[in-house]
């Protein structure tokens, strides 16, 4: 059985995300059941395996496992896409 839960609502009461719950037989195991599937925050149990997700305002790092808060670089800096850190433009 699949149950759908409306999640975080905006001011207009429209769902921003729907969460689903799948009832698995008690003998079943999934990657998310062990060490949260290797995810730092949210682990989605999909038929194809585990997929990591992040809370609002965060995003996945390039490793697709760790959530980070995106950095806001100054005009004199640029953002490294791989690690989301700010680097001085003069080093480019």
C-alpha positions as CSV (number, residue, x, y, z in Angstrom):
1,X,0.0,0.0,0.0
2,X,1.3,3.5,-0.9
3,X,0.3,6.4,1.4
4,X,0.8,10.0,0.2
5,X,1.4,12.8,2.7
6,X,1.3,16.5,1.8
7,X,4.4,18.1,3.2
8,X,5.6,21.6,3.7
9,X,2.9,24.1,2.6
10,X,3.5,27.6,1.3
11,X,1.4,30.7,2.1
12,X,-1.2,29.7,-0.6
13,X,-1.5,26.2,1.0
14,X,-0.1,24.4,-2.1
15,X,2.1,21.4,-1.4
16,X,5.8,21.9,-2.2
17,X,6.5,18.2,-1.9
18,X,4.6,15.0,-1.5
19,X,6.0,12.2,0.6
20,X,5.1,8.6,-0.1
21,X,5.3,5.7,2.3
22,X,5.5,2.1,1.0
23,X,4.6,-0.8,3.3
24,X,7.4,-3.4,2.9
25,X,7.1,-7.0,4.2
26,X,8.8,-7.3,7.6
27,X,11.5,-9.5,6.1
28,X,12.4,-6.8,3.5
29,X,15.4,-4.6,4.1
30,X,16.4,-1.5,2.2
31,X,19.5,0.6,2.1
32,X,17.8,3.5,4.0
33,X,17.3,1.2,7.0
34,X,21.1,1.0,7.5
35,X,23.0,4.2,8.3
36,X,20.2,6.2,6.6
37,X,21.4,4.9,3.2
38,X,24.6,6.9,3.6
39,X,22.6,10.1,3.4
40,X,23.3,13.1,5.6
41,X,19.6,14.1,6.0
42,X,16.9,12.3,4.1
43,X,16.9,8.9,2.5
44,X,14.2,7.9,-0.1
45,X,13.6,4.2,-0.4
46,X,13.1,3.6,-4.1
47,X,12.6,0.3,-5.9
48,X,15.9,1.1,-7.7
49,X,17.7,1.7,-4.4
50,X,18.3,4.6,-2.0
51,X,18.3,8.3,-3.1
52,X,19.3,11.1,-0.8
53,X,17.5,14.4,-0.4
54,X,17.8,17.6,1.5
55,X,15.6,19.9,3.6
56,X,14.4,23.2,2.0
57,X,17.2,25.7,1.6
58,X,19.9,23.0,1.3
59,X,21.2,21.0,-1.7
60,X,23.2,17.9,-2.3
61,X,27.0,18.1,-2.7
62,X,28.6,16.5,-5.8
63,X,28.8,13.2,-3.8
64,X,25.0,13.0,-3.9
65,X,24.9,12.0,-0.2
66,X,25.7,15.2,1.8
67,X,23.4,18.2,2.2
68,X,25.0,21.6,2.3
69,X,23.7,25.2,2.6
70,X,24.7,26.9,-0.7
71,X,27.3,29.7,-0.1
72,X,26.7,33.2,-1.2
73,X,29.9,34.5,-2.7
74,X,30.9,38.2,-2.9
75,X,31.5,40.0,-6.2
76,X,35.3,39.3,-5.8
77,X,34.7,35.6,-5.5
78,X,33.3,32.7,-7.6
79,X,31.7,29.5,-6.4
80,X,33.4,26.2,-6.8
81,X,30.7,23.9,-8.2
82,X,32.2,20.7,-6.8
83,X,32.4,21.7,-3.1
84,X,30.3,24.9,-3.1
85,X,32.9,27.1,-1.5
86,X,33.9,30.7,-2.4
87,X,37.3,31.2,-4.1
88,X,38.9,34.6,-4.8
89,X,38.5,35.5,-8.5
90,X,42.2,36.5,-8.7
91,X,43.0,32.7,-8.3
92,X,41.0,31.8,-11.4
